[in-house]
Amino acid sequence: MDTHGVVVTGRFPAPAPNAPDDGGGGRYEPDLQERRALARARGAGERSAAWVRALAGRQSEQAHRRALLRTAAALERATGSAIVPGGDGAALDGGSRYHLLASWAIGPVYHYGRDAQTLPELTGAERLALVAVCALAAAMPGTVGGDFVPELDVLADALEDAVRAGRGGAQKA
């Protein structure tokens, strides 16, 4: 079933305590308010991923460009398909979690042959915003245990704020 860009199919993991009740049929159907929250989280994630892709496009080092592109893809998964209503938050795979770590997104890369390490070319504000975006997105799949709408709304707002801060930091550079 497509619910405003959120595909809800199959049998979800056992709901956590206080999770929305699926009515005993094994398939949870989000209500309108929940579908809106899920769509909002997905939209915020897509915009944050677009910003990270723009950061990747500025990188002179291929390794940093690749790392940021993987981070962008992980942002989209964490704010979209990994948020499973009634699930336990475990739908975000380990690779995506890894690509949302600060050590991956803003960390140094060692260049063999040049015997050097470099950092991505980011301003201080972009670096801080990128870490915030990654942490906020990684938190979204964990909101599924109960009344997740208010949590997702707050996280989506914070995600949008972090991207705005990062974009503003680029202008000051």
Kinemage of the C-alpha trace (Angstrom):
@kinemage 1
@onewidth
@group {chain A} dominant
@subgroup {mainchain}
@vectorlist {calphas} color= white
{ca met a 1} P 0.000 0.000 0.000
{ca asp a 2} L 1.393 3.423 -0.887
{ca thr a 3} L 0.707 5.988 1.837
{ca his a 4} L 1.960 9.362 0.651
{ca gly a 5} L 5.268 7.969 -0.544
{ca val a 6} L 5.570 5.458 2.307
{ca val a 7} L 5.180 1.883 1.160
{ca val a 8} L 3.628 -0.290 3.833
{ca thr a 9} L 3.772 -3.973 2.943
{ca gly a 10} L 4.276 -7.338 4.545
{ca arg a 11} L 4.225 -8.348 8.166
{ca phe a 12} L 6.067 -5.981 10.462
{ca pro a 13} L 8.160 -7.078 13.417
{ca ala a 14} L 6.296 -7.581 16.668
{ca pro a 15} L 5.166 -4.178 17.948
{ca ala a 16} L 7.042 -2.749 20.883
{ca pro a 17} L 5.127 -2.010 24.106
{ca asn a 18} L 2.708 0.898 23.556
{ca ala a 19} L 3.085 0.561 19.767
{ca pro a 20} L 0.028 1.167 17.613
{ca asp a 21} L -2.281 -1.863 17.576
{ca asp a 22} L -2.688 -3.589 14.227
{ca gly a 23} L -6.079 -5.039 15.179
{ca gly a 24} L -4.747 -8.599 15.361
{ca gly a 25} L -4.511 -9.030 11.589
{ca gly a 26} L -0.712 -8.895 11.493
{ca arg a 27} L -0.622 -5.858 9.242
{ca tyr a 28} L -0.482 -2.373 10.649
{ca glu a 29} L -2.123 0.418 8.674
{ca pro a 30} L -0.952 3.921 9.639
{ca asp a 31} L -3.703 6.477 10.134
{ca leu a 32} L -3.721 9.810 8.302
{ca gln a 33} L -1.738 11.652 10.992
{ca glu a 34} L 0.888 8.900 11.014
{ca arg a 35} L 1.120 8.836 7.200
{ca arg a 36} L 1.679 12.589 7.230
{ca ala a 37} L 4.452 12.254 9.831
{ca leu a 38} L 6.095 9.483 7.807
{ca ala a 39} L 5.868 11.549 4.617
{ca arg a 40} L 7.261 14.587 6.417
{ca ala a 41} L 10.208 12.567 7.738
{ca arg a 42} L 10.847 11.203 4.236
{ca gly a 43} L 10.737 14.721 2.736
{ca ala a 44} L 13.142 16.090 5.349
{ca gly a 45} L 15.447 13.156 4.682
{ca glu a 46} L 15.354 13.672 0.934
{ca arg a 47} L 16.195 17.379 1.342
{ca ser a 48} L 19.045 16.589 3.735
{ca ala a 49} L 20.371 13.959 1.314
{ca ala a 50} L 20.251 16.518 -1.518
{ca trp a 51} L 22.292 18.922 0.612
{ca val a 52} L 24.858 16.200 1.385
{ca arg a 53} L 25.079 15.353 -2.321
{ca ala a 54} L 25.818 19.032 -2.993
{ca leu a 55} L 28.596 18.848 -0.397
{ca ala a 56} L 29.922 15.729 -2.128
{ca gly a 57} L 29.965 17.546 -5.462
{ca arg a 58} L 32.342 20.143 -4.020
{ca gln a 59} L 34.933 17.627 -2.846
{ca ser a 60} L 38.197 17.521 -4.755
{ca glu a 61} L 39.102 14.108 -3.298
{ca gln a 62} L 37.166 11.162 -4.752
{ca ala a 63} L 37.229 9.314 -1.410
{ca his a 64} L 35.386 12.138 0.350
{ca arg a 65} L 32.934 12.450 -2.504
{ca arg a 66} L 32.162 8.707 -2.275
{ca ala a 67} L 31.814 8.834 1.513
{ca leu a 68} L 29.355 11.727 1.373
{ca leu a 69} L 27.325 10.059 -1.372
{ca arg a 70} L 27.025 6.943 0.809
{ca thr a 71} L 25.964 9.155 3.704
{ca ala a 72} L 23.283 10.747 1.511
{ca ala a 73} L 21.909 7.323 0.559
{ca ala a 74} L 21.898 6.272 4.231
{ca leu a 75} L 20.001 9.457 5.137
{ca glu a 76} L 17.270 8.551 2.674
{ca arg a 77} L 16.981 5.006 4.044
{ca ala a 78} L 16.959 6.151 7.676
{ca thr a 79} L 14.230 8.711 7.096
{ca gly a 80} L 12.167 6.589 4.746
{ca ser a 81} L 12.088 2.825 4.416
{ca ala a 82} L 13.689 2.163 7.824
{ca ile a 83} L 10.813 3.800 9.704
{ca val a 84} L 8.380 0.918 10.101
{ca pro a 85} L 5.214 1.714 12.087
{ca gly a 86} L 4.825 -0.851 14.834
{ca gly a 87} L 8.387 -2.077 14.322
{ca asp a 88} L 11.292 -2.074 16.708
{ca gly a 89} L 13.587 0.397 14.976
{ca ala a 90} L 15.895 -2.326 13.701
{ca ala a 91} L 15.007 -1.858 10.013
{ca leu a 92} L 18.032 0.393 9.407
{ca asp a 93} L 20.785 -1.932 8.225
{ca gly a 94} L 24.264 -1.896 9.723
{ca gly a 95} L 25.865 -0.396 6.613
{ca ser a 96} L 23.515 2.565 6.702
{ca arg a 97} L 24.130 3.060 10.414
{ca tyr a 98} L 27.869 3.034 9.724
{ca his a 99} L 27.550 5.651 6.962
{ca leu a 100} L 25.695 7.938 9.378
{ca leu a 101} L 28.562 7.948 11.896
{ca ala a 102} L 30.496 11.197 12.241
{ca ser a 103} L 33.759 9.293 11.791
{ca trp a 104} L 32.555 8.217 8.340
{ca ala a 105} L 30.894 11.437 7.164
{ca ile a 106} L 33.444 14.009 8.348
{ca gly a 107} L 36.427 11.836 9.192
{ca pro a 108} L 39.861 11.784 7.584
{ca val a 109} L 40.794 9.591 4.631
{ca tyr a 110} L 44.285 8.149 4.325
{ca his a 111} L 45.725 8.395 0.817
{ca tyr a 112} L 48.148 5.580 0.058
{ca gly a 113} L 51.058 6.563 -2.113
{ca arg a 114} L 50.864 10.162 -0.903
{ca asp a 115} L 51.219 9.116 2.747
{ca ala a 116} L 48.722 11.777 3.761
{ca gln a 117} L 45.379 12.135 5.445
{ca thr a 118} L 42.788 14.669 4.382
{ca leu a 119} L 39.489 15.852 5.755
{ca pro a 120} L 36.469 16.658 3.610
{ca glu a 121} L 36.386 20.255 2.429
{ca leu a 122} L 33.663 21.621 4.730
{ca thr a 123} L 33.255 24.754 6.794
{ca gly a 124} L 32.936 24.369 10.545
{ca ala a 125} L 29.192 25.062 10.320
{ca glu a 126} L 28.771 22.469 7.556
{ca arg a 127} L 30.703 19.899 9.572
{ca leu a 128} L 28.564 20.484 12.656
{ca ala a 129} L 25.342 20.476 10.614
{ca leu a 130} L 26.362 17.237 8.876
{ca val a 131} L 26.959 15.491 12.199
{ca ala a 132} L 23.574 16.744 13.452
{ca val a 133} L 21.788 15.605 10.275
{ca cys a 134} L 23.298 12.133 10.559
{ca ala a 135} L 22.404 11.774 14.250
{ca leu a 136} L 18.834 13.008 13.725
{ca ala a 137} L 18.241 10.692 10.775
{ca ala a 138} L 19.697 7.714 12.663
{ca ala a 139} L 17.226 8.397 15.482
{ca met a 140} L 14.144 8.259 13.246
{ca pro a 141} L 13.820 4.465 12.925
{ca gly a 142} L 13.844 4.242 16.733
{ca thr a 143} L 10.659 6.317 17.060
{ca val a 144} L 8.406 3.433 16.108
{ca gly a 145} L 7.834 1.980 19.569
{ca gly a 146} L 4.827 4.024 20.575
{ca asp a 147} L 3.224 7.302 19.679
{ca phe a 148} L 5.809 8.193 17.071
{ca val a 149} L 4.087 11.136 15.387
{ca pro a 150} L 5.294 13.862 17.800
{ca glu a 151} L 8.817 12.425 17.813
{ca leu a 152} L 9.029 12.250 14.025
{ca asp a 153} L 7.703 15.793 13.725
{ca val a 154} L 10.339 17.137 16.129
{ca leu a 155} L 13.119 15.164 14.439
{ca ala a 156} L 12.007 16.317 10.971
{ca asp a 157} L 11.957 19.953 12.176
{ca ala a 158} L 15.438 19.587 13.667
{ca leu a 159} L 16.694 17.916 10.478
{ca glu a 160} L 15.428 20.835 8.385
{ca asp a 161} L 16.997 23.313 10.858
{ca ala a 162} L 20.359 21.527 10.671
{ca val a 163} L 20.378 21.645 6.873
{ca arg a 164} L 19.491 25.373 6.941
{ca ala a 165} L 22.341 25.967 9.389
{ca gly a 166} L 24.749 24.028 7.167
{ca arg a 167} L 23.694 25.973 4.093
{ca gly a 168} L 24.080 29.238 5.997
{ca gly a 169} L 27.535 28.159 7.114
{ca ala a 170} L 28.562 27.601 3.509
{ca gln a 171} L 27.647 31.182 2.646
{ca lys a 172} L 29.899 32.494 5.409
{ca ala a 173} L 32.875 30.484 4.233
